[in-house]
């Protein structure tokens, strides 16, 4: 053991550095489970990146709105990697229970009205249907 490791200050500092490394390793483990642009979209021969390109071509305004928010981007990637029926279930769950809640969060973006959400859902499903062209 070196003379520095025997000193309490250096020992505590070393333990702290090791602890930070362990916490960082544990924290980044959750990031690996997030969807990526190379993940397949169920029911198609496409990956997430192809659907994103199709959405950009078909509805550039929606694509820009989604891509401007990291929450919305990861929300889109998340719904694209589940089946069509699961997407429909998740989207129906995000609708407001009453007309008192006119604007809710959709894919991590706040301020979508019911009509805007339905239009966005249609655009995304259309992009999924046409993704093989991109």
Protein Blocks (a to p, Z undefined) as FASTA:
>chain_A
ZZklmpmklmmmmmmmmmmmmmmmmmmmmmmmpccfkbccehiabdfklmmmmmmmmmmm
lmmmmmmpmklmmmmmmmmmpcfklmmmmmmmmpcfbfklmbcceehiahiafklmmmmm
mmmmmmmmmmmmZZ
